[in-house]
Amino acid sequence: MKLLKLLAPAAVFLLIAIACNKDDNVNNTLTKNGIVLSAANENQTPAVVSSATGTLNVSYNKDTRMLTYSFTWNNLTDTLTASHIHGTAPKTGNANVKVPFTTIPKVLSGSYSGSTLVDGVLIKEDSLLAGFYYVNIHSKRYPNGEIRAQIEF
């Protein structure tokens, strides 16, 4: 009986530890909302001068390897010409297009959403989690990009 009294708290602690560890593995999704798209985030000379803004929301599911994104933009200086995910580059760098948004509306203010597979070729998980991809919106006035936001979790 004394042995049972000594082992009972240890058993309860072990069960709680297992349950907590199991919960940590259930949700392998990272989410970040409200990432600012702005001209200040562009890396160009001369600097982009624009009051355009936007907001980027991203979610990455490590189990399915799906990156989901939605963003809005407002008050571009001219018609939107293109938008994509670029990578790999830090905030202070520029990089090639990895995922083009082919159906994005060509408007001064709007919204867009989609998802892409983190396939290990175009988008690599370690680089994504390190913040080396960004969303860029290009306009007629700023063909190299008018507003930008780094994807960071």
N, CA, C and O atoms as a GROMACS GRO file, in nm:
protein
  612
    1MET      N    1   0.082  -0.118   0.000
    1MET     CA    2   0.000   0.000   0.000
    1MET      C    3   0.087   0.125   0.000
    1MET      O    4   0.056   0.221  -0.071
    2LYS      N    5   0.196   0.126   0.081
    2LYS     CA    6   0.286   0.241   0.083
    2LYS      C    7   0.350   0.262  -0.054
    2LYS      O    8   0.369   0.375  -0.097
    3LEU      N    9   0.383   0.154  -0.122
    3LEU     CA   10   0.443   0.162  -0.253
    3LEU      C   11   0.346   0.226  -0.352
    3LEU      O   12   0.386   0.307  -0.435
    4LEU      N   13   0.219   0.190  -0.344
    4LEU     CA   14   0.115   0.247  -0.430
    4LEU      C   15   0.101   0.397  -0.406
    4LEU      O   16   0.086   0.474  -0.501
    5LYS      N   17   0.107   0.440  -0.278
    5LYS     CA   18   0.098   0.582  -0.247
    5LYS      C   19   0.218   0.658  -0.302
    5LYS      O   20   0.204   0.774  -0.342
    6LEU      N   21   0.333   0.596  -0.306
    6LEU     CA   22   0.452   0.661  -0.359
    6LEU      C   23   0.450   0.666  -0.511
    6LEU      O   24   0.495   0.764  -0.571
    7LEU      N   25   0.399   0.562  -0.574
    7LEU     CA   26   0.400   0.554  -0.720
    7LEU      C   27   0.287   0.634  -0.785
    7LEU      O   28   0.301   0.676  -0.900
    8ALA      N   29   0.177   0.654  -0.716
    8ALA     CA   30   0.062   0.724  -0.774
    8ALA      C   31   0.098   0.865  -0.822
    8ALA      O   32   0.065   0.898  -0.936
    9PRO      N   33   0.163   0.949  -0.742
    9PRO     CA   34   0.198   1.083  -0.792
    9PRO      C   35   0.294   1.077  -0.912
    9PRO      O   36   0.283   1.157  -1.005
   10ALA      N   37   0.386   0.983  -0.910
   10ALA     CA   38   0.479   0.969  -1.021
   10ALA      C   39   0.405   0.929  -1.148
   10ALA      O   40   0.437   0.978  -1.256
   11ALA      N   41   0.306   0.840  -1.137
   11ALA     CA   42   0.227   0.797  -1.252
   11ALA      C   43   0.146   0.914  -1.309
   11ALA      O   44   0.138   0.931  -1.431
   12VAL      N   45   0.087   0.993  -1.221
   12VAL     CA   46   0.009   1.109  -1.265
   12VAL      C   47   0.101   1.208  -1.338
   12VAL      O   48   0.066   1.259  -1.445
   13PHE      N   49   0.218   1.234  -1.282
   13PHE     CA   50   0.313   1.324  -1.345
   13PHE      C   51   0.353   1.273  -1.483
   13PHE      O   52   0.360   1.350  -1.579
   14LEU      N   53   0.380   1.144  -1.494
   14LEU     CA   54   0.419   1.084  -1.621
   14LEU      C   55   0.308   1.097  -1.725
   14LEU      O   56   0.335   1.129  -1.840
   15LEU      N   57   0.184   1.073  -1.685
   15LEU     CA   58   0.071   1.086  -1.777
   15LEU      C   59   0.054   1.230  -1.824
   15LEU      O   60   0.025   1.253  -1.942
   16ILE      N   61   0.070   1.326  -1.736
   16ILE     CA   62   0.060   1.467  -1.773
   16ILE      C   63   0.172   1.503  -1.870
   16ILE      O   64   0.148   1.572  -1.970
   17ALA      N   65   0.292   1.458  -1.843
   17ALA     CA   66   0.405   1.487  -1.931
   17ALA      C   67   0.384   1.429  -2.070
   17ALA      O   68   0.414   1.494  -2.170
   18ILE      N   69   0.332   1.307  -2.078
   18ILE     CA   70   0.305   1.245  -2.207
   18ILE      C   71   0.196   1.321  -2.281
   18ILE      O   72   0.209   1.346  -2.401
   19ALA      N   73   0.090   1.360  -2.212
   19ALA     CA   74  -0.020   1.433  -2.274
   19ALA      C   75   0.029   1.569  -2.326
   19ALA      O   76  -0.009   1.609  -2.436
   20CYS      N   77   0.110   1.638  -2.250
   20CYS     CA   78   0.161   1.768  -2.294
   20CYS      C   79   0.250   1.753  -2.416
   20CYS      O   80   0.242   1.832  -2.509
   21ASN      N   81   0.334   1.653  -2.415
   21ASN     CA   82   0.423   1.629  -2.528
   21ASN      C   83   0.341   1.594  -2.652
   21ASN      O   84   0.374   1.639  -2.762
   22LYS      N   85   0.236   1.517  -2.636
   22LYS     CA   86   0.152   1.480  -2.748
   22LYS      C   87   0.082   1.602  -2.805
   22LYS      O   88   0.073   1.614  -2.928
   23ASP      N   89   0.033   1.693  -2.723
   23ASP     CA   90  -0.034   1.814  -2.770
   23ASP      C   91   0.060   1.901  -2.851
   23ASP      O   92   0.017   1.964  -2.948
   24ASP      N   93   0.187   1.907  -2.814
   24ASP     CA   94   0.283   1.989  -2.887
   24ASP      C   95   0.299   1.940  -3.030
   24ASP      O   96   0.328   2.021  -3.119
   25ASN      N   97   0.281   1.811  -3.055
   25ASN     CA   98   0.300   1.756  -3.187
   25ASN      C   99   0.172   1.758  -3.272
   25ASN      O  100   0.178   1.735  -3.392
   26VAL      N  101   0.058   1.785  -3.211
   26VAL     CA  102  -0.068   1.782  -3.283
   26VAL      C  103  -0.077   1.898  -3.380
   26VAL      O  104  -0.118   1.880  -3.495
   27ASN      N  105  -0.041   2.018  -3.338
   27ASN     CA  106  -0.055   2.136  -3.422
   27ASN      C  107   0.082   2.182  -3.468
   27ASN      O  108   0.152   2.254  -3.397
   28ASN      N  109   0.120   2.142  -3.589
   28ASN     CA  110   0.247   2.183  -3.646
   28ASN      C  111   0.228   2.298  -3.744
   28ASN      O  112   0.292   2.301  -3.849
   29THR      N  113   0.140   2.391  -3.711
   29THR     CA  114   0.111   2.504  -3.798
   29THR      C  115   0.162   2.633  -3.735
   29THR      O  116   0.134   2.664  -3.620
   30LEU      N  117   0.238   2.706  -3.814
   30LEU     CA  118   0.288   2.838  -3.774
   30LEU      C  119   0.204   2.943  -3.845
   30LEU      O  120   0.174   2.928  -3.963
   31THR      N  121   0.166   3.048  -3.775
   31THR     CA  122   0.084   3.153  -3.833
   31THR      C  123   0.138   3.290  -3.792
   31THR      O  124   0.180   3.310  -3.679
   32LYS      N  125   0.135   3.381  -3.888
   32LYS     CA  126   0.173   3.521  -3.859
   32LYS      C  127   0.078   3.609  -3.936
   32LYS      O  128   0.067   3.598  -4.058
   33ASN      N  129   0.008   3.697  -3.866
   33ASN     CA  130  -0.086   3.790  -3.926
   33ASN      C  131  -0.038   3.932  -3.911
   33ASN      O  132   0.032   3.966  -3.815
   34GLY      N  133  -0.077   4.016  -4.005
   34GLY     CA  134  -0.049   4.159  -3.993
   34GLY      C  135   0.091   4.202  -4.033
   34GLY      O  136   0.138   4.306  -3.988
   35ILE      N  137   0.159   4.125  -4.117
   35ILE     CA  138   0.291   4.165  -4.166
   35ILE      C  139   0.269   4.282  -4.263
   35ILE      O  140   0.186   4.273  -4.353
   36VAL      N  141   0.343   4.389  -4.244
   36VAL     CA  142   0.321   4.512  -4.321
   36VAL      C  143   0.390   4.506  -4.457
   36VAL      O  144   0.510   4.478  -4.467
   37LEU      N  145   0.312   4.532  -4.562
   37LEU     CA  146   0.365   4.555  -4.697
   37LEU      C  147   0.384   4.705  -4.710
   37LEU      O  148   0.290   4.781  -4.689
   38SER      N  149   0.504   4.749  -4.745
   38SER     CA  150   0.527   4.893  -4.759
   38SER      C  151   0.642   4.920  -4.855
   38SER      O  152   0.722   4.832  -4.885
   39ALA      N  153   0.648   5.043  -4.902
   39ALA     CA  154   0.757   5.087  -4.989
   39ALA      C  155   0.889   5.090  -4.912
   39ALA      O  156   0.995   5.068  -4.971
   40ALA      N  157   0.882   5.115  -4.782
   40ALA     CA  158   1.004   5.120  -4.700
   40ALA      C  159   1.076   4.985  -4.698
   40ALA      O  160   1.196   4.979  -4.671
   41ASN      N  161   1.003   4.877  -4.727
   41ASN     CA  162   1.064   4.744  -4.727
   41ASN      C  163   1.132   4.710  -4.859
   41ASN      O  164   1.201   4.608  -4.869
   42GLU      N  165   1.114   4.792  -4.961
   42GLU     CA  166   1.179   4.770  -5.090
   42GLU      C  167   1.328   4.801  -5.081
   42GLU      O  168   1.369   4.887  -5.003
   43ASN      N  169   1.408   4.731  -5.160
   43ASN     CA  170   1.553   4.751  -5.163
   43ASN      C  171   1.592   4.799  -5.303
   43ASN      O  172   1.636   4.720  -5.386
   44GLN      N  173   1.575   4.927  -5.327
   44GLN     CA  174   1.601   4.980  -5.460
   44GLN      C  175   1.670   5.116  -5.450
   44GLN      O  176   1.658   5.187  -5.350
   45THR      N  177   1.743   5.149  -5.556
   45THR     CA  178   1.803   5.281  -5.569
   45THR      C  179   1.762   5.334  -5.705
   45THR      O  180   1.791   5.270  -5.806
   46PRO      N  181   1.695   5.448  -5.712
   46PRO     CA  182   1.652   5.530  -5.598
   46PRO      C  183   1.540   5.461  -5.521
   46PRO      O  184   1.476   5.368  -5.570
   47ALA      N  185   1.520   5.509  -5.400
   47ALA     CA  186   1.418   5.451  -5.312
   47ALA      C  187   1.279   5.470  -5.370
   47ALA      O  188   1.252   5.567  -5.440
   48VAL      N  189   1.192   5.375  -5.340
   48VAL     CA  190   1.052   5.384  -5.380
   48VAL      C  191   0.983   5.488  -5.293
   48VAL      O  192   0.995   5.486  -5.170
   49VAL      N  193   0.911   5.579  -5.357
   49VAL     CA  194   0.836   5.681  -5.285
   49VAL      C  195   0.688   5.653  -5.312
   49VAL      O  196   0.637   5.684  -5.419
   50SER      N  197   0.622   5.597  -5.213
   50SER     CA  198   0.482   5.558  -5.230
   50SER      C  199   0.415   5.552  -5.094
   50SER      O  200   0.475   5.511  -4.995
   51SER      N  201   0.289   5.592  -5.091
   51SER     CA  202   0.211   5.580  -4.968
   51SER      C  203   0.128   5.452  -4.970
   51SER      O  204   0.043   5.432  -4.882
   52ALA      N  205   0.151   5.366  -5.068
   52ALA     CA  206   0.079   5.239  -5.075
   52ALA      C  207   0.113   5.154  -4.952
   52ALA      O  208   0.226   5.157  -4.903
   53THR      N  209   0.016   5.081  -4.905
   53THR     CA  210   0.036   4.992  -4.790
   53THR      C  211  -0.037   4.862  -4.815
   53THR      O  212  -0.115   4.849  -4.910
   54GLY      N  213  -0.012   4.767  -4.730
   54GLY     CA  214  -0.083   4.640  -4.737
   54GLY      C  215  -0.055   4.558  -4.613
   54GLY      O  216   0.027   4.595  -4.529
   55THR      N  217  -0.125   4.448  -4.603
   55THR     CA  218  -0.109   4.356  -4.490
   55THR      C  219  -0.103   4.214  -4.542
   55THR      O  220  -0.184   4.174  -4.626
   56LEU      N  221  -0.006   4.138  -4.493
   56LEU     CA  222   0.015   3.999  -4.531
   56LEU      C  223  -0.011   3.908  -4.412
   56LEU      O  224   0.038   3.932  -4.302
   57ASN      N  225  -0.090   3.803  -4.435
   57ASN     CA  226  -0.111   3.697  -4.336
   57ASN      C  227  -0.060   3.567  -4.395
   57ASN      O  228  -0.091   3.534  -4.509
   58VAL      N  229   0.018   3.493  -4.317
   58VAL     CA  230   0.074   3.367  -4.366
   58VAL      C  231   0.056   3.257  -4.262
   58VAL      O  232   0.049   3.282  -4.142
   59SER      N  233   0.047   3.135  -4.313
   59SER     CA  234   0.036   3.018  -4.228
   59SER      C  235   0.113   2.905  -4.296
   59SER      O  236   0.102   2.886  -4.417
   60TYR      N  237   0.190   2.831  -4.217
   60TYR     CA  238   0.265   2.718  -4.272
   60TYR      C  239   0.237   2.593  -4.190
   60TYR      O  240   0.258   2.592  -4.068
   61ASN      N  241   0.189   2.489  -4.256
   61ASN     CA  242   0.163   2.361  -4.192
   61ASN      C  243   0.280   2.268  -4.222
   61ASN      O  244   0.300   2.227  -4.336
   62LYS      N  245   0.357   2.235  -4.119
   62LYS     CA  246   0.475   2.150  -4.136
   62LYS      C  247   0.440   2.008  -4.179
   62LYS      O  248   0.521   1.941  -4.244
   63ASP      N  249   0.321   1.961  -4.143
   63ASP     CA  250   0.282   1.824  -4.179
   63ASP      C  251   0.248   1.812  -4.328
   63ASP      O  252   0.291   1.718  -4.394
   64THR      N  253   0.171   1.908  -4.379
   64THR     CA  254   0.131   1.903  -4.520
   64THR      C  255   0.228   1.978  -4.610
   64THR      O  256   0.222   1.966  -4.733
   65ARG      N  257   0.318   2.057  -4.550
   65ARG     CA  258   0.415   2.140  -4.620
   65ARG      C  259   0.347   2.246  -4.707
   65ARG      O  260   0.399   2.284  -4.812
   66MET      N  261   0.230   2.292  -4.663
   66MET     CA  262   0.157   2.395  -4.738
   66MET      C  263   0.176   2.532  -4.673
   66MET      O  264   0.156   2.549  -4.553
   67LEU      N  265   0.215   2.628  -4.755
   67LEU     CA  266   0.223   2.768  -4.715
   67LEU      C  267   0.098   2.836  -4.770
   67LEU      O  268   0.075   2.836  -4.891
   68THR      N  269   0.018   2.893  -4.682
   68THR     CA  270  -0.104   2.962  -4.720
   68THR      C  271  -0.083   3.110  -4.692
   68THR      O  272  -0.025   3.148  -4.591
   69TYR      N  273  -0.132   3.194  -4.783
   69TYR     CA  274  -0.111   3.338  -4.770
   69TYR      C  275  -0.236   3.413  -4.815
   69TYR      O  276  -0.312   3.367  -4.900
   70SER      N  277  -0.255   3.528  -4.755
   70SER     CA  278  -0.358   3.622  -4.798
   70SER      C  279  -0.303   3.761  -4.772
   70SER      O  280  -0.237   3.785  -4.671
   71PHE      N  281  -0.332   3.852  -4.864
   71PHE     CA  282  -0.283   3.988  -4.844
   71PHE      C  283  -0.374   4.089  -4.911
   71PHE      O  284  -0.448   4.058  -5.004
   72THR      N  285  -0.364   4.210  -4.861
   72THR     CA  286  -0.437   4.323  -4.918
   72THR      C  287  -0.335   4.430  -4.953
   72THR      O  288  -0.225   4.433  -4.897
   73TRP      N  289  -0.372   4.517  -5.044
   73TRP     CA  290  -0.290   4.633  -5.076
   73TRP      C  291  -0.383   4.750  -5.106
   73TRP      O  292  -0.496   4.733  -5.151
   74ASN      N  293  -0.332   4.870  -5.080
   74ASN     CA  294  -0.411   4.991  -5.096
   74ASN      C  295  -0.327   5.102  -5.155
   74ASN      O  296  -0.210   5.120  -5.119
   75ASN      N  297  -0.387   5.177  -5.247
   75ASN     CA  298  -0.331   5.302  -5.298
   75ASN      C  299  -0.198   5.289  -5.371
   75ASN      O  300  -0.107   5.370  -5.350
   76LEU      N  301  -0.184   5.188  -5.457
   76LEU     CA  302  -0.064   5.182  -5.541
   76LEU      C  303  -0.059   5.309  -5.626
   76LEU      O  304  -0.162   5.368  -5.656
   77THR      N  305   0.061   5.351  -5.665
   77THR     CA  306   0.077   5.473  -5.744
   77THR      C  307   0.032   5.454  -5.888
   77THR      O  308   0.005   5.551  -5.958
   78ASP      N  309   0.024   5.329  -5.932
   78ASP     CA  310  -0.018   5.298  -6.068
   78ASP      C  311  -0.069   5.154  -6.069
   78ASP      O  312  -0.062   5.084  -5.968
   79THR      N  313  -0.119   5.111  -6.182
   79THR     CA  314  -0.179   4.978  -6.195
   79THR      C  315  -0.082   4.867  -6.154
   79THR      O  316   0.035   4.869  -6.193
   80LEU      N  317  -0.131   4.772  -6.077
   80LEU     CA  318  -0.054   4.655  -6.040
   80LEU      C  319  -0.021   4.577  -6.167
   80LEU      O  320  -0.109   4.551  -6.249
   81THR      N  321   0.105   4.540  -6.184
   81THR     CA  322   0.147   4.465  -6.303
   81THR      C  323   0.180   4.320  -6.271
   81THR      O  324   0.162   4.232  -6.356
   82ALA      N  325   0.227   4.294  -6.148
   82ALA     CA  326   0.264   4.157  -6.111
   82ALA      C  327   0.284   4.150  -5.960
   82ALA      O  328   0.304   4.251  -5.892
   83SER      N  329   0.277   4.028  -5.909
   83SER     CA  330   0.307   4.004  -5.768
   83SER      C  331   0.352   3.860  -5.755
   83SER      O  332   0.306   3.772  -5.829
   84HIS      N  333   0.442   3.835  -5.661
   84HIS     CA  334   0.497   3.701  -5.645
   84HIS      C  335   0.561   3.685  -5.507
   84HIS      O  336   0.575   3.780  -5.430
   85ILE      N  337   0.600   3.560  -5.481
   85ILE     CA  338   0.690   3.530  -5.371
   85ILE      C  339   0.829   3.522  -5.431
   85ILE      O  340   0.852   3.450  -5.528
   86HIS      N  341   0.922   3.597  -5.374
   86HIS     CA  342   1.062   3.596  -5.416
   86HIS      C  343   1.144   3.524  -5.309
   86HIS      O  344   1.104   3.518  -5.192
   87GLY      N  345   1.257   3.470  -5.348
   87GLY     CA  346   1.345   3.410  -5.249
   87GLY      C  347   1.471   3.358  -5.316
   87GLY      O  348   1.475   3.346  -5.439
   88THR      N  349   1.569   3.328  -5.243
   88THR     CA  350   1.588   3.351  -5.101
   88THR      C  351   1.671   3.477  -5.081
   88THR      O  352   1.772   3.497  -5.148
   89ALA      N  353   1.627   3.559  -4.988
   89ALA     CA  354   1.698   3.683  -4.958
   89ALA      C  355   1.655   3.735  -4.821
   89ALA      O  356   1.539   3.721  -4.783
   90PRO      N  357   1.748   3.794  -4.748
   90PRO     CA  358   1.710   3.862  -4.623
   90PRO      C  359   1.636   3.990  -4.655
   90PRO      O  360   1.620   4.026  -4.772
   91LYS      N  361   1.592   4.060  -4.552
   91LYS     CA  362   1.519   4.187  -4.571
   91LYS      C  363   1.600   4.288  -4.652
   91LYS      O  364   1.542   4.370  -4.724
   92THR      N  365   1.730   4.283  -4.642
   92THR     CA  366   1.816   4.381  -4.709
   92THR      C  367   1.857   4.338  -4.849
   92THR      O  368   1.934   4.407  -4.915
   93GLY      N  369   1.806   4.224  -4.896
   93GLY     CA  370   1.845   4.173  -5.027
   93GLY      C  371   1.728   4.155  -5.121
   93GLY      O  372   1.612   4.172  -5.082
   94ASN      N  373   1.759   4.120  -5.243
   94ASN     CA  374   1.659   4.091  -5.345
   94ASN      C  375   1.687   3.954  -5.404
   94ASN      O  376   1.800   3.906  -5.399
   95ALA      N  377   1.584   3.892  -5.460
   95ALA     CA  378   1.599   3.757  -5.513
   95ALA      C  379   1.501   3.734  -5.628
   95ALA      O  380   1.415   3.818  -5.657
   96ASN      N  381   1.516   3.620  -5.692
   96ASN     CA  382   1.432   3.583  -5.806
   96ASN      C  383   1.292   3.542  -5.763
   96ASN      O  384   1.267   3.510  -5.646
   97VAL      N  385   1.201   3.543  -5.859
   97VAL     CA  386   1.064   3.498  -5.837
   97VAL      C  387   1.064   3.347  -5.817
   97VAL      O  388   1.126   3.272  -5.892
   98LYS      N  389   0.992   3.303  -5.713
   98LYS     CA  390   0.975   3.160  -5.686
   98LYS      C  391   0.832   3.114  -5.714
   98LYS      O  392   0.810   3.006  -5.768
   99VAL      N  393   0.733   3.197  -5.675
   99VAL     CA  394   0.592   3.162  -5.694
   99VAL      C  395   0.520   3.283  -5.752
   99VAL      O  396   0.496   3.380  -5.680
  100PRO      N  397   0.484   3.280  -5.881
  100PRO     CA  398   0.408   3.392  -5.938
  100PRO      C  399   0.260   3.382  -5.903
  100PRO      O  400   0.204   3.273  -5.897
  101PHE      N  401   0.198   3.496  -5.880
  101PHE     CA  402   0.054   3.501  -5.855
  101PHE      C  403  -0.013   3.540  -5.988
  101PHE      O  404  -0.032   3.658  -6.015
  102THR      N  405  -0.047   3.442  -6.068
  102THR     CA  406  -0.090   3.467  -6.205
  102THR      C  407  -0.231   3.522  -6.217
  102THR      O  408  -0.264   3.583  -6.319
  103THR      N  409  -0.315   3.503  -6.117
  103THR     CA  410  -0.454   3.549  -6.126
  103THR      C  411  -0.482   3.670  -6.039
  103THR      O  412  -0.598   3.701  -6.011
  104ILE      N  413  -0.378   3.739  -5.997
  104ILE     CA  414  -0.397   3.855  -5.909
  104ILE      C  415  -0.465   3.969  -5.986
  104ILE      O  416  -0.429   3.995  -6.100
  105PRO      N  417  -0.562   4.038  -5.924
  105PRO     CA  418  -0.629   4.149  -5.994
  105PRO      C  419  -0.534   4.267  -6.015
  105PRO      O  420  -0.456   4.302  -5.926
  106LYS      N  421  -0.539   4.326  -6.131
  106LYS     CA  422  -0.450   4.436  -6.169
  106LYS      C  423  -0.515   4.570  -6.132
  106LYS      O  424  -0.552   4.649  -6.220
  107VAL      N  425  -0.528   4.594  -6.003
  107VAL     CA  426  -0.598   4.710  -5.952
  107VAL      C  427  -0.512   4.787  -5.851
  107VAL      O  428  -0.412   4.734  -5.801
  108LEU      N  429  -0.550   4.912  -5.823
  108LEU     CA  430  -0.474   4.995  -5.730
  108LEU      C  431  -0.490   4.950  -5.585
  108LEU      O  432  -0.397   4.966  -5.505
  109SER      N  433  -0.605   4.895  -5.551
  109SER     CA  434  -0.632   4.844  -5.417
  109SER      C  435  -0.706   4.712  -5.432
  109SER      O  436  -0.795   4.701  -5.516
  110GLY      N  437  -0.670   4.612  -5.353
  110GLY     CA  438  -0.736   4.484  -5.367
  110GLY      C  439  -0.687   4.383  -5.266
  110GLY      O  440  -0.623   4.417  -5.167
  111SER      N  441  -0.719   4.257  -5.294
  111SER     CA  442  -0.677   4.147  -5.206
  111SER      C  443  -0.652   4.023  -5.290
  111SER      O  444  -0.700   4.010  -5.403
  112TYR      N  445  -0.576   3.930  -5.231
  112TYR     CA  446  -0.541   3.807  -5.300
  112TYR      C  447  -0.509   3.701  -5.196
  112TYR      O  448  -0.460   3.734  -5.087
  113SER      N  449  -0.536   3.576  -5.227
  113SER     CA  450  -0.500   3.467  -5.137
  113SER      C  451  -0.470   3.342  -5.218
  113SER      O  452  -0.513   3.328  -5.332
  114GLY      N  453  -0.396   3.253  -5.156
  114GLY     CA  454  -0.361   3.128  -5.222
  114GLY      C  455  -0.274   3.043  -5.131
  114GLY      O  456  -0.258   3.071  -5.012
  115SER      N  457  -0.219   2.939  -5.189
  115SER     CA  458  -0.128   2.852  -5.115
  115SER      C  459  -0.031   2.787  -5.213
  115SER      O  460  -0.057   2.779  -5.333
  116THR      N  461   0.080   2.743  -5.159
  116THR     CA  462   0.181   2.677  -5.240
  116THR      C  463   0.250   2.570  -5.157
  116THR      O  464   0.262   2.583  -5.035
  117LEU      N  465   0.294   2.467  -5.223
  117LEU     CA  466   0.365   2.358  -5.157
  117LEU      C  467   0.510   2.400  -5.131
  117LEU      O  468   0.578   2.452  -5.220
  118VAL      N  469   0.554   2.378  -5.011
  118VAL     CA  470   0.695   2.398  -4.977
  118VAL      C  471   0.764   2.269  -5.021
  118VAL      O  472   0.775   2.172  -4.946
  119ASP      N  473   0.810   2.272  -5.147
  119ASP     CA  474   0.854   2.150  -5.215
  119ASP      C  475   1.001   2.116  -5.198
  119ASP      O  476   1.044   2.009  -5.242
  120GLY      N  477   1.077   2.202  -5.135
  120GLY     CA  478   1.219   2.175  -5.118
  120GLY      C  479   1.302   2.217  -5.238
  120GLY      O  480   1.425   2.207  -5.235
  121VAL      N  481   1.237   2.262  -5.344
  121VAL     CA  482   1.307   2.308  -5.464
  121VAL      C  483   1.284   2.459  -5.480
  121VAL      O  484   1.377   2.538  -5.464
  122LEU      N  485   1.161   2.499  -5.513
  122LEU     CA  486   1.131   2.642  -5.525
  122LEU      C  487   1.125   2.709  -5.388
  122LEU      O  488   1.181   2.816  -5.368
  123ILE      N  489   1.057   2.645  -5.296
  123ILE     CA  490   1.047   2.695  -5.158
  123ILE      C  491   1.103   2.587  -5.067
  123ILE      O  492   1.058   2.472  -5.068
  124LYS      N  493   1.202   2.624  -4.988
  124LYS     CA  494   1.266   2.531  -4.896
  124LYS      C  495   1.225   2.566  -4.753
  124LYS      O  496   1.226   2.682  -4.714
  125GLU      N  497   1.188   2.463  -4.676
  125GLU     CA  498   1.136   2.485  -4.542
  125GLU      C  499   1.235   2.559  -4.453
  125GLU      O  500   1.196   2.653  -4.384
  126ASP      N  501   1.361   2.521  -4.452
  126ASP     CA  502   1.456   2.587  -4.362
  126ASP      C  503   1.472   2.735  -4.397
  126ASP      O  504   1.482   2.818  -4.307
  127SER      N  505   1.473   2.767  -4.525
  127SER     CA  506   1.483   2.908  -4.567
  127SER      C  507   1.354   2.984  -4.536
  127SER      O  508   1.359   3.101  -4.498
  128LEU      N  509   1.239   2.918  -4.551
  128LEU     CA  510   1.111   2.981  -4.518
  128LEU      C  511   1.107   3.016  -4.369
  128LEU      O  512   1.072   3.128  -4.332
  129LEU      N  513   1.143   2.921  -4.286
  129LEU     CA  514   1.138   2.943  -4.141
  129LEU      C  515   1.244   3.044  -4.094
  129LEU      O  516   1.230   3.103  -3.987
  130ALA      N  517   1.348   3.062  -4.174
  130ALA     CA  518   1.452   3.160  -4.142
  130ALA      C  519   1.417   3.300  -4.194
  130ALA      O  520   1.491   3.395  -4.169
  131GLY      N  521   1.304   3.314  -4.266
  131GLY     CA  522   1.259   3.445  -4.312
  131GLY      C  523   1.323   3.492  -4.442
  131GLY      O  524   1.339   3.613  -4.462
  132PHE      N  525   1.359   3.400  -4.531
  132PHE     CA  526   1.428   3.436  -4.654
  132PHE      C  527   1.340   3.440  -4.779
  132PHE      O  528   1.392   3.431  -4.891
  133TYR      N  529   1.209   3.454  -4.761
  133TYR     CA  530   1.117   3.472  -4.874
  133TYR      C  531   1.035   3.597  -4.848
  133TYR      O  532   1.013   3.635  -4.733
  134TYR      N  533   0.989   3.661  -4.955
  134TYR     CA  534   0.909   3.782  -4.939
  134TYR      C  535   0.805   3.792  -5.050
  134TYR      O  536   0.821   3.737  -5.159
  135VAL      N  537   0.699   3.865  -5.019
  135VAL     CA  538   0.594   3.895  -5.116
  135VAL      C  539   0.622   4.036  -5.168
  135VAL      O  540   0.647   4.128  -5.091
  136ASN      N  541   0.616   4.050  -5.300
  136ASN     CA  542   0.642   4.178  -5.363
  136ASN      C  543   0.527   4.210  -5.458
  136ASN      O  544   0.481   4.123  -5.531
  137ILE      N  545   0.482   4.335  -5.456
  137ILE     CA  546   0.379   4.382  -5.548
  137ILE      C  547   0.443   4.488  -5.638
  137ILE      O  548   0.498   4.587  -5.590
  138HIS      N  549   0.435   4.465  -5.768
  138HIS     CA  550   0.494   4.552  -5.869
  138HIS      C  551   0.385   4.635  -5.936
  138HIS      O  552   0.272   4.588  -5.953
  139SER      N  553   0.419   4.757  -5.975
  139SER     CA  554   0.324   4.844  -6.045
  139SER      C  555   0.391   4.900  -6.170
  139SER      O  556   0.512   4.885  -6.190
  140LYS      N  557   0.310   4.965  -6.255
  140LYS     CA  558   0.367   5.028  -6.376
  140LYS      C  559   0.472   5.132  -6.338
  140LYS      O  560   0.576   5.142  -6.404
  141ARG      N  561   0.445   5.208  -6.234
  141ARG     CA  562   0.541   5.312  -6.194
  141ARG      C  563   0.667   5.251  -6.132
  141ARG      O  564   0.777   5.303  -6.151
  142TYR      N  565   0.651   5.142  -6.058
  142TYR     CA  566   0.764   5.075  -5.992
  142TYR      C  567   0.771   4.930  -6.038
  142TYR      O  568   0.726   4.840  -5.967
  143PRO      N  569   0.828   4.906  -6.157
  143PRO     CA  570   0.831   4.770  -6.213
  143PRO      C  571   0.917   4.672  -6.132
  143PRO      O  572   0.900   4.551  -6.145
  144ASN      N  573   1.008   4.723  -6.050
  144ASN     CA  574   1.090   4.635  -5.966
  144ASN      C  575   1.027   4.608  -5.830
  144ASN      O  576   1.082   4.534  -5.749
  145GLY      N  577   0.911   4.668  -5.805
  145GLY     CA  578   0.840   4.647  -5.680
  145GLY      C  579   0.803   4.777  -5.613
  145GLY      O  580   0.888   4.865  -5.595
  146GLU      N  581   0.676   4.789  -5.575
  146GLU     CA  582   0.631   4.910  -5.506
  146GLU      C  583   0.617   4.888  -5.355
  146GLU      O  584   0.653   4.975  -5.276
  147ILE      N  585   0.565   4.771  -5.316
  147ILE     CA  586   0.556   4.738  -5.173
  147ILE      C  587   0.597   4.594  -5.152
  147ILE      O  588   0.580   4.509  -5.240
  148ARG      N  589   0.652   4.568  -5.035
  148ARG     CA  590   0.710   4.437  -5.006
  148ARG      C  591   0.691   4.402  -4.860
  148ARG      O  592   0.684   4.490  -4.774
  149ALA      N  593   0.682   4.272  -4.833
  149ALA     CA  594   0.676   4.222  -4.694
  149ALA      C  595   0.753   4.091  -4.687
  149ALA      O  596   0.731   4.000  -4.768
  150GLN      N  597   0.841   4.081  -4.590
  150GLN     CA  598   0.917   3.958  -4.566
  150GLN      C  599   0.826   3.858  -4.495
  150GLN      O  600   0.753   3.894  -4.403
  151ILE      N  601   0.829   3.733  -4.539
  151ILE     CA  602   0.750   3.628  -4.473
  151ILE      C  603   0.830   3.581  -4.350
  151ILE      O  604   0.935   3.519  -4.363
  152GLU      N  605   0.777   3.613  -4.234
  152GLU     CA  606   0.844   3.576  -4.108
  152GLU      C  607   0.742   3.520  -4.011
  152GLU      O  608   0.631   3.571  -3.999
  153PHE      N  609   0.782   3.415  -3.940
  153PHE     CA  610   0.695   3.354  -3.840
  153PHE      C  611   0.743   3.385  -3.701
  153PHE      O  612   0.682   3.341  -3.603
   0.00000   0.00000   0.00000
